[in-house]
Amino acid sequence: MKLVKLVVCFLFVGLSISSIAQTKKVLADKIVGTVGDKFILKSDVENALLDLKRQAQGQENVTLPTLCQVVEQQMIRKALVLQAEKDSILVTEEEVENAIDTRIRSFLQQFGSKEVLEEVAGRSIQQLKEDFRTMIKEQKLAAEMQSKIVDKVKITPFEVRAFYNKIPKDSLPLYESEVNIAEIIIHPKANRDIEEYVIKQLMDYRHQIETGINKFDQLVKLYSEDPSAKENLGQFNINRNEKTWDPAFMAGSFRLKEGQISAPIKSKFGYHIIQLVSRSGDDAVVKHILRIPPITNDEINDTKHLLDSIRKEVLANKMSFGEAVNKYSDDDASKFSGGSITGADGSSYVNIDQLDKDMVVLMKNLKPGEISSPQVYNDDRGRKTVRIIYFKERTEPHKENLKEDYNRVSQRALEEKKTKQLESWFKEHIPNYYIFVDPEYNGCVELTDWKKAADAIVTEKVY
């Protein structure tokens, strides 16, 4: 069996809003595949294809799976679910419910409101949740089963080298010059007098709203410093279990009653007043106004002095740059990578054009192995921020090789080994299932092993 690459991605096809907004299946729908007691309907396949096409709209260089590949992936998912059930792999109702809630919140963000979502889908939120339940549970079971099959697969340096050596030399990818950079970021803290002034302003906004002098939305337009305020008027759909929200913001939101406006709440972004619009269990709709206390040159200079002293300690070998990141950096996300800037593929080597323009300017005066002086710049939220960077290494433009690109090659080799493990597992297990493939797909080479198993079942019945 030739499994389509990235099997997991295809396990999760079919949960877009288009698939739930369709009209109810008509009598012309039919079963086109069976694995054990799991059925695949023709409409499932057609809807999956439509969803993939919609998701790819506007994207360049996207290769969509063929009809045969989609049918194969549907068969794969059913087989994994069947085996997961046999192996007593458990997916709790809580896990399923959380996944459903996450999907619904995604749609709410996409369509802007519960009313618009229900109108587009032609179903209530509760009906949508029920529509998703079976498919999401299947997806989770299939993912757990796949993990069980491949999680113990490891790769050795010998196997990495063998994988690399079999690649035709003229097929090796070419890499532009890349840099390996780590940074320590510190946001200057406003002084207390300025913070008190901002708090008083927010208290005044709350008073204006509660006394009818002004409306919440109008004050959002006038004063909120949240970059997304112009698009959403400060409104968000949140869930108590989400970890991406600031804890103080989340806690303050769920302490409110519907319609109530909070006292000023401090988060890592600044100060907020929050209004609870509505709440249902762990889900809530809130509005907020964000004010960021302005930073003076005194606070910026204090932060520069702190980073300069950190730089001197690292250069004096009193601590490593990674230790300094863990101790001082305000960028929580990079603490796990020692402050390294990473690309979309997770690599710590990035192209120059992936860096912000201020960092590019800072690098011009650095050589590999050097640490910069503190730099003041505006971060992606427009906040005055100070950083130092450690210019670890620069690679020259080169054809892929094991010395410079071992991690990349190793990852590809591991994925290939996992794919082979999956293929081997399916070859072994397919004959153990009851298999049916509709003759409509006789021309699909991807389904060869499935059809052989189905034919064997027919032969056994004849004899």
C-alpha positions in Angstrom: 0.0 0.0 0.0 1.3 3.4 -0.9 0.1 5.6 1.9 -0.3 9.3 1.0 2.2 11.4 2.9 1.2 13.1 6.1 -1.6 10.6 6.9 -2.6 12.5 10.0 -3.5 15.6 8.0 -6.0 13.6 6.0 -7.5 12.1 9.1 -8.9 15.4 9.9 -10.6 16.2 6.6 -14.4 16.9 6.6 -15.0 19.3 9.6 -15.3 22.6 7.7 -18.5 24.6 7.9 -19.3 23.6 4.3 -19.7 20.0 5.2 -22.2 20.7 7.9 -24.1 23.3 5.9 -25.0 20.8 3.2 -28.5 19.6 2.7 -29.4 16.2 4.3 -28.2 13.2 2.4 -30.6 12.0 -0.2 -31.5 8.4 -1.0 -29.1 8.4 -3.9 -26.2 8.3 -1.4 -24.6 5.0 -1.2 -21.9 3.0 0.7 -18.7 3.0 -1.3 -16.4 1.4 1.2 -16.5 -0.7 4.3 -13.9 -1.7 6.9 -15.4 -4.1 9.5 -18.6 -2.4 10.7 -17.4 1.1 9.6 -19.1 2.5 6.5 -17.9 5.2 4.0 -20.6 7.0 2.1 -20.1 8.6 -1.3 -21.2 11.9 0.1 -18.4 11.7 2.7 -15.8 11.4 -0.1 -17.4 14.2 -2.2 -17.7 16.5 0.8 -14.1 15.9 1.8 -12.9 16.8 -1.7 -15.0 20.0 -1.7 -13.7 21.0 1.7 -10.1 20.5 0.6 -10.7 22.6 -2.5 -12.2 25.4 -0.5 -9.4 25.3 2.0 -6.9 25.6 -0.8 -8.5 28.7 -2.4 -6.1 31.6 -2.6 -3.0 29.4 -1.8 -0.2 28.9 -4.2 1.5 25.6 -5.1 -1.0 23.4 -3.2 -1.3 19.9 -4.5 -4.8 18.5 -3.8 -5.3 14.8 -3.2 -7.1 12.9 -5.9 -10.5 11.2 -5.5 -8.7 7.8 -5.1 -6.4 9.2 -2.4 -9.4 10.6 -0.4 -11.1 7.2 -0.5 -7.9 5.6 0.6 -7.6 8.0 3.5 -11.2 7.4 4.5 -10.5 3.6 4.5 -7.3 4.2 6.6 -9.2 6.2 9.2 -11.9 3.5 9.5 -9.3 0.8 9.9 -7.5 2.7 12.6 -10.7 3.4 14.5 -11.7 -0.3 14.2 -8.3 -1.4 15.6 -8.4 1.3 18.3 -11.7 -0.1 19.5 -10.3 -3.6 19.5 -7.3 -2.5 21.4 -9.5 -0.7 24.0 -7.9 2.7 23.3 -10.0 5.2 25.1 -11.0 8.7 24.1 -12.9 10.3 26.9 -16.1 12.3 26.4 -14.4 15.3 28.0 -11.7 15.1 25.3 -14.3 15.0 22.6 -16.4 17.8 24.1 -13.3 20.0 24.4 -12.4 19.3 20.8 -16.0 20.1 19.7 -15.9 23.4 21.7 -12.6 24.4 20.2 -14.1 23.8 16.7 -17.2 25.8 17.5 -15.2 28.7 18.9 -13.1 28.7 15.7 -16.3 29.0 13.6 -17.6 31.7 15.9 -14.4 33.7 15.4 -14.7 33.1 11.6 -18.3 34.2 11.3 -18.4 36.8 14.0 -21.4 35.7 16.0 -23.6 32.8 17.0 -26.5 34.0 15.0 -24.5 34.3 11.7 -22.9 30.8 12.3 -26.3 29.2 12.8 -27.7 30.9 9.8 -24.9 29.8 7.5 -24.9 26.2 8.9 -28.7 25.9 9.0 -28.4 24.4 12.5 -28.3 25.5 16.1 -25.0 25.4 18.0 -26.2 22.3 19.9 -27.1 20.6 16.6 -23.7 21.4 15.2 -22.0 19.9 18.2 -23.9 16.7 17.7 -23.0 16.7 14.0 -19.4 16.8 14.9 -19.4 14.3 17.8 -18.9 11.0 15.9 -16.4 12.4 13.4 -14.3 14.1 16.1 -14.3 10.9 18.2 -13.2 8.9 15.2 -10.4 11.4 14.4 -9.1 11.2 17.9 -9.3 7.4 18.0 -7.5 7.2 14.6 -4.8 9.6 15.8 -4.2 7.7 19.0 -4.0 4.4 17.1 -1.6 5.8 14.6 0.6 7.2 17.4 0.6 3.7 19.0 1.9 2.2 15.8 4.7 4.7 15.1 5.6 6.3 18.5 8.3 3.7 19.2 9.9 4.2 15.8 13.4 5.8 16.2 16.1 6.7 13.8 19.9 6.0 14.2 22.7 8.0 12.7 23.5 5.1 10.4 20.0 5.1 9.0 20.1 8.9 8.5 23.3 8.5 6.5 21.8 5.7 4.5 18.7 7.8 3.8 20.8 10.7 2.7 23.1 8.5 0.5 20.2 7.2 -1.6 19.1 10.7 -2.6 20.3 11.5 -6.1 22.9 14.2 -5.9 21.1 16.4 -8.4 18.0 16.1 -6.3 19.5 17.5 -3.1 17.8 20.7 -2.1 19.6 24.0 -2.2 19.6 26.3 0.8 20.3 30.0 0.8 22.5 31.6 3.4 20.9 31.2 6.8 21.5 32.5 10.3 21.1 31.0 13.7 20.1 33.8 16.2 18.9 33.9 19.8 17.5 36.9 21.7 16.6 38.1 25.1 13.6 40.4 25.1 12.5 42.7 28.0 9.5 45.0 27.9 10.2 48.1 29.9 7.8 48.5 32.8 5.9 51.8 33.2 6.3 53.7 36.5 3.6 53.4 39.1 2.4 57.0 38.7 1.6 56.4 35.0 0.0 53.1 35.7 -2.3 54.9 38.3 -3.2 57.5 35.7 -4.2 54.7 33.2 -6.2 52.9 35.8 -8.2 56.2 36.6 -8.9 56.6 32.9 -10.3 53.1 32.7 -12.4 53.7 35.8 -13.8 56.8 34.1 -14.7 54.8 30.9 -16.5 52.3 33.1 -18.4 55.1 34.8 -19.4 56.6 31.4 -20.8 53.2 30.2 -22.6 52.4 33.5 -24.3 55.8 33.6 -25.2 55.9 29.9 -23.0 58.8 29.0 -21.2 56.7 26.4 -21.4 53.2 24.9 -18.8 50.5 25.3 -18.3 50.1 21.5 -17.7 53.8 21.1 -15.1 53.9 23.8 -13.4 50.9 22.2 -13.1 52.8 18.9 -11.8 55.9 20.7 -9.4 54.5 23.2 -8.6 50.8 23.0 -5.0 50.0 22.1 -5.7 46.4 21.2 -4.6 46.1 17.5 -7.6 44.0 16.7 -10.1 46.5 18.1 -11.0 48.0 14.8 -12.0 44.7 13.4 -13.9 43.2 16.4 -14.8 46.2 18.6 -12.9 44.5 21.4 -15.2 41.4 21.4 -13.8 37.8 21.8 -15.2 34.3 22.3 -13.3 32.7 25.1 -13.2 29.3 26.8 -12.1 28.7 30.4 -9.9 25.7 29.4 -7.9 27.6 26.7 -4.3 28.1 27.7 -3.6 30.8 25.1 -5.3 33.6 27.0 -3.6 35.7 29.7 -4.6 34.1 33.1 -5.5 37.4 34.7 -7.7 38.3 31.8 -9.4 34.9 31.8 -10.0 34.9 35.6 -11.4 38.4 35.5 -13.8 37.6 32.7 -15.3 34.6 34.5 -15.8 36.4 37.7 -18.3 38.7 36.1 -22.0 38.4 35.7 -23.6 39.0 32.3 -23.6 42.7 31.5 -21.2 43.5 34.4 -18.0 45.5 33.7 -14.9 44.7 35.7 -12.6 47.0 37.6 -9.2 47.6 35.7 -7.4 44.3 35.4 -3.7 44.0 34.7 -2.4 41.5 32.2 0.9 41.0 30.4 -0.5 43.3 27.6 -1.5 46.2 29.8 -4.7 47.2 31.7 -8.2 46.2 30.7 -11.8 46.8 31.6 -13.9 43.8 30.6 -17.6 43.4 30.0 -19.2 39.9 30.1 -21.7 39.8 27.2 -22.9 36.3 27.7 -21.8 33.0 29.2 -22.7 29.3 28.7 -20.8 26.9 30.9 -17.1 27.3 30.2 -17.7 29.5 27.1 -18.1 33.2 27.2 -18.4 36.3 25.0 -16.5 39.3 26.4 -15.7 42.8 25.3 -12.7 44.7 26.5 -10.8 48.0 26.3 -7.0 47.8 26.5 -4.8 50.7 27.6 -1.1 50.3 27.6 0.7 52.6 30.1 3.2 54.7 28.1 6.9 54.1 28.6 9.2 57.0 29.2 12.9 57.3 28.3 13.8 56.6 31.9 12.2 53.1 31.9 13.8 52.4 28.5 17.2 53.4 29.7 16.8 51.3 32.9 16.0 48.3 30.7 19.0 48.9 28.4 21.3 49.1 31.4 19.9 45.8 32.7 20.4 44.1 29.3 23.9 45.5 29.1 24.8 44.0 32.4 23.3 40.7 31.4 25.4 40.8 28.2 28.6 41.5 30.2 27.9 38.5 32.5 27.4 36.2 29.5 30.6 37.5 27.9 32.5 36.9 31.2 31.2 33.3 31.2 29.3 33.9 34.5 26.3 32.4 32.8 25.3 31.0 29.4 23.1 32.9 27.0 20.4 30.2 27.5 20.5 30.6 31.3 20.1 34.3 30.8 17.1 33.7 28.5 15.4 31.6 31.2 16.1 34.1 33.9 15.3 37.4 32.2 13.5 37.2 28.9 9.9 38.2 28.7 9.3 36.1 25.6 8.0 32.9 27.2 7.7 31.1 23.9 11.4 31.2 23.2 12.5 30.0 26.6 12.2 26.4 25.5 14.6 27.0 22.7 17.2 29.1 24.6 15.9 32.2 22.9 16.4 30.9 19.4 14.4 32.4 16.5 12.9 29.5 14.7 11.4 29.1 11.2 8.0 27.6 10.3 9.6 24.2 10.1 10.9 24.5 13.6 14.5 24.9 12.5 16.8 27.3 14.3 18.3 28.3 11.0 16.3 31.0 9.2 16.7 33.2 6.1 17.5 36.9 6.6 14.1 37.8 5.1 12.4 36.0 7.9 13.8 38.5 10.4 12.3 41.9 11.3 14.0 44.9 9.7 15.3 46.2 13.0 17.1 43.0 13.7 18.6 43.0 10.2 20.1 46.4 10.9 21.4 45.2 14.2 23.1 42.2 12.6 25.1 44.3 10.1 27.6 45.2 12.8 27.9 41.7 14.2 30.0 38.7 13.4 29.1 35.1 14.2 29.7 34.4 17.9 29.1 38.0 19.0 26.3 39.5 21.2 24.8 42.8 20.3 24.4 45.9 22.5 20.8 46.5 23.6 18.5 47.6 20.9 15.1 49.5 21.3 12.4 48.5 18.8 8.7 48.3 18.4 7.4 44.7 18.8 4.4 43.3 16.8 2.0 44.9 19.2 3.6 48.3 18.8 5.2 48.2 22.3 8.6 49.8 23.0 10.8 46.8 23.7 14.5 46.2 24.3 16.6 43.2 23.3 20.0 41.8 22.8 20.8 39.2 20.2 23.4 36.4 20.0 24.5 35.9 16.5 25.5 32.2 16.7 26.2 31.2 13.2 25.8 32.1 9.5 25.7 29.3 6.8 26.8 29.9 3.2 24.5 29.0 0.3 24.9 25.3 -0.1 23.5 22.0 -1.3 22.1 19.9 1.5 24.7 18.0 3.4 24.8 16.0 6.6 27.2 18.4 8.4 25.1 21.5 8.1 21.6 20.0 7.7 21.6 16.8 9.8 18.5 17.7 11.7 16.5 18.3 8.5 17.7 15.1 6.9 17.1 13.1 10.2 13.5 14.4 10.4 12.7 13.4 6.8 14.3 10.0 7.4 12.2 9.5 10.5 9.0 10.4 8.7 9.9 7.9 5.9 10.5 5.2 8.5 7.2 5.9 10.2 5.4 5.8 6.9 6.9 2.4 6.1 5.9 1.2 9.6 2.3 2.2 8.9 2.4 0.6 5.5 3.7 -2.7 7.0 1.0 -2.5 9.7 -1.7 -2.1 7.2 -0.5 -4.9 5.0 -0.6 -7.2 8.0 -4.0 -6.1 9.3 -6.1 -5.4 6.2 -6.7 -9.1 5.6 -8.1 -9.4 9.1 -11.0 -7.0 8.4 -14.1 -7.4 6.4 -13.4 -5.1 3.4 -15.7 -3.8 0.7 -14.6 -1.3 -2.1 -17.2 -0.2 -4.6 -16.4 -1.3 -8.2 -16.5 2.4 -9.1 -13.0 2.7 -7.7 -11.5 -0.3 -9.5 -9.1 2.0 -11.3 -7.6 3.4 -8.1 -4.1 1.9 -7.7 -4.1 3.4 -4.2 -6.8 0.9 -3.2 -5.0 -2.2 -4.6 -4.4 -3.9 -1.3 -7.9 -3.1 0.0 -9.4 -4.6 -3.2 -7.3 -7.7 -2.8 -8.6 -8.2 0.7 -12.2 -7.6 -0.5 -11.7 -10.1 -3.4 -10.3 -12.7 -0.9 -13.4 -12.4 1.2 -15.6 -13.0 -1.9 -13.4 -16.0 -2.9 -13.8 -17.5 0.6 -17.6 -17.2 0.4 -17.6 -19.0 -3.0 -15.6 -21.9 -1.7 
